[in-house]
Amino acid sequence: MDAAGDKLMSELRAVVAAAEELLAAAGSESTERLNELRGRAEEALRGAHARLEGAGEEIEDQVRRHPFAALGIAAAVGLVIGVLLARK
């Protein structure tokens, strides 16, 4: 699942980069260039969305196969968050 996580992160980085490029070009570029950048951003977003749906299905499958492990992980994460919030 590390390869899937790496792929998802690279797709999300591509979405962010395309959005940043689109915003930077909004004031100085022609309409054609803006449409091209918008198309690239939308394409990257669609790819990331499809990957997230696949990851969600995989996580749901893992939770259904190992419910006690999932419960333990959720409890541990909750405990860590609680300890971090209580440190104030």
URGICOR-V387475 format. One record per residue. RES is the residue in three letters. PSI is psi in radians with two decimals (999 if undefined). D_FIRST is the distance of its C-alpha to the first C-alpha in Angstrom with 1 decimal. Layout:
# URGICOR-V387475
res:RES psi:PSI d_first:D_FIRST
res:RES psi:PSI d_first:D_FIRST
This chain:
# URGICOR-V387475
res:MET psi:-0.22 d_first:0.0
res:ASP psi:-0.68 d_first:3.8
res:ALA psi:-0.68 d_first:5.4
res:ALA psi:-0.71 d_first:5.1
res:GLY psi:-0.71 d_first:6.2
res:ASP psi:-0.72 d_first:8.6
res:LYS psi:-0.75 d_first:9.8
res:LEU psi:-0.78 d_first:10.5
res:MET psi:-0.69 d_first:12.3
res:SER psi:-0.65 d_first:14.2
res:GLU psi:-0.71 d_first:15.3
res:LEU psi:-0.65 d_first:16.5
res:ARG psi:-0.67 d_first:18.3
res:ALA psi:-0.69 d_first:19.9
res:VAL psi:-0.82 d_first:21.1
res:VAL psi:-0.75 d_first:22.6
res:ALA psi:-0.74 d_first:24.2
res:ALA psi:-0.70 d_first:25.7
res:ALA psi:-0.73 d_first:27.0
res:GLU psi:-0.72 d_first:28.5
res:GLU psi:-0.69 d_first:30.1
res:LEU psi:-0.77 d_first:31.5
res:LEU psi:-0.69 d_first:33.0
res:ALA psi:-0.59 d_first:34.5
res:ALA psi:-0.16 d_first:36.1
res:ALA psi:-0.61 d_first:37.4
res:GLY psi:-0.35 d_first:40.7
res:SER psi:-0.14 d_first:41.5
res:GLU psi:2.87 d_first:40.1
res:SER psi:2.93 d_first:41.7
res:THR psi:-0.67 d_first:40.7
res:GLU psi:-0.79 d_first:39.2
res:ARG psi:-0.72 d_first:36.9
res:LEU psi:-0.72 d_first:35.8
res:ASN psi:-0.68 d_first:35.1
res:GLU psi:-0.80 d_first:33.1
res:LEU psi:-0.70 d_first:31.0
res:ARG psi:-0.72 d_first:30.7
res:GLY psi:-0.73 d_first:29.4
res:ARG psi:-0.72 d_first:26.8
res:ALA psi:-0.74 d_first:25.6
res:GLU psi:-0.69 d_first:25.6
res:GLU psi:-0.77 d_first:23.6
res:ALA psi:-0.67 d_first:20.9
res:LEU psi:-0.72 d_first:20.9
res:ARG psi:-0.73 d_first:20.7
res:GLY psi:-0.75 d_first:17.6
res:ALA psi:-0.67 d_first:15.9
res:HIS psi:-0.77 d_first:17.2
res:ALA psi:-0.69 d_first:16.0
res:ARG psi:-0.70 d_first:12.4
res:LEU psi:-0.68 d_first:12.9
res:GLU psi:-0.75 d_first:14.4
res:GLY psi:-0.69 d_first:11.6
res:ALA psi:-0.67 d_first:9.1
res:GLY psi:-0.71 d_first:12.1
res:GLU psi:-0.69 d_first:12.6
res:GLU psi:-0.75 d_first:9.3
res:ILE psi:-0.76 d_first:10.0
res:GLU psi:-0.71 d_first:13.6
res:ASP psi:-0.74 d_first:12.9
res:GLN psi:-0.71 d_first:11.2
res:VAL psi:-0.69 d_first:14.2
res:ARG psi:-0.59 d_first:16.6
res:ARG psi:-0.53 d_first:15.6
res:HIS psi:1.22 d_first:15.7
res:PRO psi:-0.63 d_first:18.1
res:PHE psi:-0.64 d_first:19.6
res:ALA psi:-0.74 d_first:16.5
res:ALA psi:-0.72 d_first:15.6
res:LEU psi:-0.73 d_first:19.3
res:GLY psi:-0.74 d_first:19.3
res:ILE psi:-0.77 d_first:16.5
res:ALA psi:-0.72 d_first:18.3
res:ALA psi:-0.73 d_first:21.5
res:ALA psi:-0.75 d_first:20.4
res:VAL psi:-0.74 d_first:19.3
res:GLY psi:-0.71 d_first:22.6
res:LEU psi:-0.79 d_first:24.5
res:VAL psi:-0.78 d_first:23.2
res:ILE psi:-0.73 d_first:24.0
res:GLY psi:-0.73 d_first:27.4
res:VAL psi:-0.74 d_first:28.2
res:LEU psi:-0.69 d_first:27.5
res:LEU psi:-0.53 d_first:29.6
res:ALA psi:-0.20 d_first:32.4
res:ARG psi:-0.23 d_first:32.8
res:LYS psi:999 d_first:35.0
